[in-house]
Amino acid sequence: MHDAAIDPPRSLQPGSCSLQSLDQLQQDEERLAMLKETIDFLPIGAGITISDKEGKIVYVNQAEAAMHGYACIELIGRPARMLAPEAKAGGKRINHRTAGLWKRECLNVCKDGKIFPVQLTSLPIRNAGGDYLGLLTACEDMTQRKLCEQQLETLAYYDSVTKLPNRALLMDRLHQALALAQRERRELALLFLDLDNFKDLNSSKGHEVGDKFLQEVAARLAGCLCDSNTLARLGGDEFVIVINPVPGEEGVAATAARLQALFAEPFIIDGEELYGSTSIGIALYPEDGRDVESLLRCADAALYQAKSEGKAGYQFFSQEMNQVTMRRVALETGMRQGLARGEFYLYFQPQWDLKTLRLTGAEALLRWHSAEFGMVGPDEFIPIAESCGFIFDLGDLVLREACLHAVAWDGVCPGLKVAVNISGRQFRQPDFLQTVASVIEETGVRPSSLELEFTESVIMERAEKNIDALQALKKMGVRLSIDDFGTGYSSLNYLKHFPIDAIKIDRSFIADLVTDSDDAAIAEAIISMAHSLKLKVIAEGVESDDQLDFLADRRCDEAQGFYFAPPMPGEDFTSYVKRFSGLEDDSKPLSVAG
């Protein structure tokens, strides 16, 4: 010990020698041996102080003094308690005269008043007879360790993007809130929020902008809630809010409406105005569920219903929704099993040239005949596949099988094309172009025999980037068309730059074509506009002579619908091709039914 020495006892001072001095010397030697043995067990680099039985500092090392902002000489003779005023155990100050070795964490005070966390290890110093002589204390600065612990806790329990509680912390708080609600016999509300079309924003603007958008959303949501409520991010674009206590069902509805109103104003991200909306599902305790899992499941079911009804709305859970959710989960599982069992297959609906009255090809339509659920319509299973990501597996199946059929038809009637619908999630996949190229190479299909159909909303959601992707497909020799034209929001400025070959008039405009003057005007305008852009026009849903005559008179290029034939399995379509491939120019197509 070289920092500040302990004054020698009187018995060791010059000119003093007696039997009492010898006894004292022996005691001091024992004391020093005990101190040495104890110091050997202290943490390396720890601050060390020794205080006498009155609690005054008689020794301090440099590490201890520097830790508190003092020079060693400033601490000698001063109360040790000044450094650690909060050093207590169980709320009570320790009696060092009777205590043994002990450790505790507390807050120490620097010379400038700064408070910092430490761990103290203290050992009473006693002579051979057991009398209390003082206290040796080692002090370890815990500042960095506490920061690391806090960082680990943040990583474990808080979302890295929004700094909101994550799923783990939400579950913990929700369990506590439910336990309190049960004890006090009161209600609790769980709101499940999902941002509408966030995936499109994320893919079109990039993940950095997407993260900033989530941060702004989180800030707005947090500013709208009380301190007693919990706001958490589950992941992706999903948020959960726990309202406790519940201000009645009307109050919860008012809160949901306020949350949705937060999206009325644009979000300014990097100087650009971005808009969004949210759909909300609401579950109430104890009416809808009495445990965490039940409440989350019910809120999710209500959210699904809110999205199904047009998004940007909120829905309270009902038992009918529970049945829908259970079926949706069962169908998702069934789809994955069904793909392995070969339950998915293609139907084909013929397409005809209205000028030459010749068969030009067919649109490929996916069908699912489940061993468990029977025939499941695409209107039901396709949205589920989109939401869970299974659409990629189904999309690959449809593309490959359609191309194989086109190769087979080419041997019967050369020049027939097959049209395949491409979902937005497929098109946004980074490897989509490579997938198409690989399928063309592996199946041997002529690229001109493959037509890819995109809806208006898909190609317009990030129009400038999509132009490059569509041009790459055109270079492969693939035909391109816009499906359901007239139902979206196409910009004519972009439309003229898209390298597409055809547009399809949605069946909703064809159904009342003859009796509704507005539908007739829209169909006629679409045909005229497309021809001015040198695009072909295909009409969907043609079912009568009157509809066919109207379209033919307006020079619509092609048509499909029950007038010609309903969708049919691949083998039946091959027979259909053989039946009509020899029609003369003046022949009229026949309905399969007739």
N, C-alpha and C positions, 0 to 999 in steps of 0.2 A: 504494500500500500504506500504509494508515493504522493498522493494528491493532497491530503491534509492529515497530519499525524495526530494521534491521540496523545494528550499530555501524559507523561509518566506518573504513576501513582506516587504519593509522598514517600512511601516505603522504599522507592527506587531512587529517590533523589540523593545527591551527595551528602555525606555527613550523617546519614541516618541508617543505623544498622541495629537490629534487635531480633529476638525470637519472633516477635510480632511481625517484623519486616520480612523475615524468612517465610513465615506462613502466608503473608500477603503475596510474596513473590511466587510461591507455589501456586496460589490461586490465580494470579495473573497469567502464569504460564499455562495453566489448564484452560483459562479463558481464551488466550490467544490460540491455543491448539484447537479449541472448539470453533473459533472464528475461521481459522484456516480450513478446517474440515468442511465447514458449512459453505464457505466461499467457493470451494472446489465444485460444489453442486449447483451453483448459481448459473443462470443463462449467460453465455458469452456476450459481452458487449452491454450487459445490463447496467443500469445505474444503481449504485450501492450507497446506502446511508446506514450509519450506526448512531443510534440515539441512546442516551443514558436513561436511568430509571425515572427521571423527571420528564422524559420525552424531548429533551433538547439534543440537537445534532452535535455529535462529537467527531464524526468522520463522514466525509462525502467524497466520492470519486468524481473524476472529470466528466464522465458520461452522464452521471446524475445531474450535476450542476448545469451542464450545457443543455440538457434536455429541458430544463426549466428556465433557461435564460439567465442563470446566475454565474458568478465566479465562485469557486469553492470556498474562499475565505468569507464570502457574504453569508453563507449558510451556517457556518460553525457557530454554535451557541443559540441558534434560533429553533423554535418549536418545529419538530418534524411534521406536525399536523398541518402546517401552513402549505405544504406541498400537496397533501392529499386530504383535504377537508371532508371528502365524502367517503373515506375508507371505512366502511361499515360492513357488517355481516348480518343478514336478516333484518336490516333496518336499525341495528343496535351497534354502538361502537364496541370494538373488541377489547376485552381486558387482557392485555398482553402478559400481565403478571401470572395469570393462571392458564392462558392458552398455549397451545403447542404450535408446530409448524402449520401455516395456513396460507391459502391463496385466495385472491378475489380480484375482480375487475372493478375499477372505479374511474372517476374523472379527476385528473390532477390539474393544478393551476400553475401557469407560467408567471414569470415576473411581470409581464405586460398584461396579465389578466386572461390570456388565452387559455381555454380549457381543452384538454385532449384526453383520449381514453388510454388507460394503462392497465397492466396486470401486475399486481404487487405480490411478492412472495416474502413472507415475514417469519422470522424465527426468534423467539426470546433468547437472550443470552443469560446464562446462569453460572454461578460458581459451583465448585465441587459439592458444596452443601445444598445446592438447589435454590439458593437465593437469587432473586431476579436482579440482574445488573443493567439490563438495557435491551435494545431491540435492533436486530440487523434486518434490513429490508432491501430487496432487489426490485427494481422498477423496470418494466419493459414497455416501451412505447407501442401501443396497439393501433396507431393511426392507420398505417398502411394495411394491416390485417383487416381492420374494420372496413376500409375502403374496398378491399378485395371481396370480403364477405357481402358487402352491399352490392357490388357489381355482379357477383354470382347470384345473389337473390334477384337482382333485376333481370338477369338472363333467364333465370328459372321461372319467374312469375310475371314478367312484364313483356309486352310485345316490343320488339326492337324498332319497329317503324313508328308506331303511334304513341309508345310509352304507356299505353293503357294496360290494365290487367289482362293476362292471357288466359287460355283455357284452364290451366292448372289453378291459378288464383281464383278465377271465376267459380270453379267447382267448389273450392274451399269456402268462399264467401256465400255461395248459394246454399251449401249445406248448413252453414251457421244461420243464415236468414230463415231457412225453413224450420230449423229447430226453435228459433225464437218465435216464429209465427205459430208454431204448434203449441208452445207453452202459453202464449198470450191469446191464442184462439182468434187470430186475425188473418186477413187475406194478404196475398203477395202476388204481384204481377210479373210475368216474364215476357219481355218483348224481344223478338228475333228479327233483326234488320238485315236486309241484303240489298246492296247497291245495284240498281238496274243498269244493265249494259256496261258494267265496269270492265268486263273482259275485253270488250271492243275498244274502250278508251285505253286500256293498258297495252293492248297489242298495237294500236295505231299511233299512240304517243310515246310509247316506251315505258319501261318499268320505273325509271327515275321520276317521270312525271306522274305515273300511277301512284308511287309512294307519297309524293307531295300532296296529291289529291286526297289520299287516305288520311294524311296528317291534318289537312284542313277540315275534312269531314269529322274526324275525331274531336277537333277543337270546338267545332260548332255544336256537336252533340253534347259534349261535356258542359258547355256553357248554358245549355238548356235544362240541365238536370240539377236536382237538389243534392246536397252533400250526403244525404242518407241513401241515395240510390247508387247502384254500381253499374258502371259502363265498362265493357270488356270487348276486346277483339278476338274472335275465335280463330281468325285466319282468313286469308283472301280478302273478300269484300263483305264478310259477315261480322256483325256486331250483335252483342246481347246486352240488354238493359234490365236490371232487377229493380223494380219499384217497390219500396218497402218503407212506410206502410202504404197501402193502396187507398187512393182517394175516391173509391167507388168506381164502378165500371164506366160511368160517364167521365170521370176524371182521368181514367186511363186512356179512354178514347180521345179526350182533349189533348193529352200528352202526345199521343201518336200523331195527331193532326199537327201539333206544334213542331214535332220532329220533322215531318214531311215538309212543312213550310220553310224549314231552314235551307231547303234546296232550291227555293225560288230564285234567290240571288245567285249570280254566277260565281264560280271559284276562280280566282285570279292566280294562275300558275305560270311562273316565268313570263309574266306580262300578257298571257293569253287567257281569254275568258273561256272557261269550261263549265258545262252544265251537267247536272246529274239529278237523279231521283232515287227514292228508296221504297221498297215494299216491306211491310211489317206484319209479322204474325204474332198474336197475343194469346198467352195461356195464363189462367188464373189458378192460384192455390186457395182452397183445396178442391174447388169445383172440377178442374180439369186434370189434376194430378196431385199426388201427395208425396212424391219424391222427385229428385233432381232429374232423373232420366225421363220420367213420364212428362214432366213439364217441358223439357227441351223437345221431346218428340212431338208433343201437342203444338208447341209454338212453331216448330218446323212445318207441321202439317198446315197450320193456318197461313204461314208464309207462302207455302206452295200454292194455296188457294188464292192468295192475294196476287201472286204473279200470274196465275192462270186467268185472272179476271182483268188483265190489262196493265198490271204493274202500277207503281206510284200510288198505292192504296194500302189500307190495313184491314186485317180480318181477325176477329176473335175466333178461337177454336170452337168447333162443334163436333159431336160424335160422328157425324157423317164424314167430316174431314179425316177422322181417325181411320175409317174404313178405306178412304182413298189413299191415305199414306201407307197403310199396311199392304194394299195392293201394289202401290208403286214400288215399295221395297221388295215385295215378292217378285214383281216383274223384272226388276233390275237383276236380281239373282237368277231368275229364270232365263233371262236373255243370255247371260254368260254360259249357263249350262246348255241352253238351246243351240248356241253356236257350235259347241263341241259335239252336240248330237246331230247336227245337220238339219235343224228345224227351220232354218232360214233359206229361202229360195227366191228366184226372180220370176215375175210375171212381165209380160210385154204387151204394150198397147200400140197397135199399128198407126202409122202416120202416112197420109196420102197427099200427093200433089194434086191440087184442085184444077190445075190447067190441063195436065196430061192424064189425070185420073190413073196414075200409077203409084204403086206402093213404094215409099221412099225409105222406110225404116220403122223403128219402134222406140218408145220410151221404156226404159227398164224401171220396174217398180218392185220394191222389196216387200215380201210377205213373210209372216211368221205364223206357223202352225205349231203351237206349243202342246207338248204332251200333257202338260198340267192345266193350262188355261184355255186350250182350244185355239181357235183363230183369233189372233190379236191384231187389231188394225194399226196401220202405220201412224195414224193420228194420235194413238196412245203411246206406242212404244218408241217412236222416233224422238219426241221431246225428252223422254226419260234417258234415252241413250245420249242425247246431246248434253244433258245436265251432269251425267256421271262419267262422261268421257268414253263410253263404249261405242260412240259413233265412229271412232277411228277404225275399230275392228270391223264394224258393219260396212263402213265406207270402202275399205279395202276389199271386202268380200264382193260387194256390188260391182265395183270397178273391174275386178278380175273376171268375175263370172260373165258380165256383160260383154267384155272383149272376147272371151272364148266363144260365146254365142255368135258374135258378129263374124268371127272367123268361119264358123260352121255355115252361116247363111251365105257367105261369100261364094261358097261352092255351089249353092243352089241358084242364087240371084245376085250376081256381082253388083256392087255399088250401094247396097243397103247400109244405112247408118244406125247406130244404137245411141240413144241419148241417156246420159247418166246424171242424176241430180247430185250436186256437190254442196255439202253443208258449209256454213260459215266457219265452224271449228276445223273442218278438214282443210279448207282453203288457207286458213291462217297458220297451219302447221309449217314450220320452217322447211321440212323435207317433202312438202306436197309435190313440187315439180319433179323431184327425183323419183317419187313414188309413181307418178304418171308415166315417166320415161321408162321405169323398170317394168311396169305392167305391159306397156306396149312392146318392149323387147321380149319379155318372157312369153307372152301369148301369141306374138306374131301378127297381131291385128294391124291392118292398114290404118295409120293415124287419121286419114280422112274418113274412116268409117266410125270414128269415135267422136261424139258430140257431148261436151260438158255443159251442164245447165247450172247457172248461178241465179239466185234471186236478186232483185234490185237492191234490197237492203244489204246483202252480202258484199256486192262489188262497190257500193257507194260508201260504206262505212269508213274506208280509208282509200278513197278513189285514186289518189296519185300513186300510191305504192302498188295498188292493184293493177294499174295500167302496165307496169313493168312485168308483173307475173303473168298477166293475160297475153302480153306480147311474146313471152317466153313459150307459152303453150302453143301459140300460133306458129312459132318457128318449128315446133315439133310436127306441125301439120294437122293438129287437132282442131275440130270445129267448136265454136263457142256460141252460146245463146243465153239470153236473159229470160228467166222463167217468171211467170206471174206478173207480167208487165202491166203497169197501170195501178197496182196496189201499193207501190212504194213511193219513193221520192226522188226519182232519177233527175239529175241535172242534165239538160240537153247539151250544155257546154262540155260536160264530161262524156256524155253518151257518144258524141261524135268522135271522141278520141279513143274510145274502147275498141279494140280489134275484134269485134264480135261479128258473127255471121247472121244471126237471126234473133228475133224477139218473139215471145209467146204471149198472146193475149190471154189474160186470166179468164178462167171459166165463168167467173162471176159476171163478166160483161157479155158473155155469150148466151147465158141462160134465158134472159129476157130481151134478147137482141131484136126480135121481131115486134114485140109489144111495148117496149120501153124506148122512147125516143132519145133519152139521155144515154143509155147504154149503146144504142145504135150510133150516136154521134161520137162517142168515145172510141168505139171500135173502128169507125171509119177514119177518125183522126189518127189513131195509132198506125193503121195501115198506110195512110198517106205519108205520115212523118217517116216511118221506117223505109219506105220506098225512096223517099227523097235522100235518105242517108245510105241508099243502096244496100239495105238489109232485107232479108226475107222475113215473112210474118207467118207464124204458126198459130192457129186457133185451137184452144183446148175445150173440151166438153161439148162438142157438136153432137146433137141428138136428133135433129129433124131436117127434112127437106128444105123448109123455109130458112133455117139457119144456114144451111149449106149454100142455098141459092144467094142469100144476102152476101155471104163472104166471097163467093165466086164472082158475083157482080162487082164487088169492090176490089177485085184482083188480089185477095188474100192468097198466099202461096201454098200453104199446107194446112192440114187440119187433122185432128184426132178426136175420138169420142165414141160413144156407144152407137152412133149412127153407122160407124164402120165396123167396130168390134169392141167388146170389153177387153180388159187386160186378160191375158191367157198365159199358161205355163210355156216354157221354152219349146217343148215338143209340139204342142198345139200350134205355136206360132210358126214353126218350121213347116208344118202342114199347110198353114194359112199362106205362107210365102209360095209354096209350090202351087197352090190353088189359083193365086192371083198374079203370079209373075208373068203369065202370058197374055194378060189383058190387052186389047187393042186400044188405040187412042180414044175411040169414041165409046168405049165400054164404061159402065158405071159400077163403082164398087158395091158389093153386096154386104149386107149385115150378116154377121155370123148367125144371128138368131133367125135370119130369113133365108 
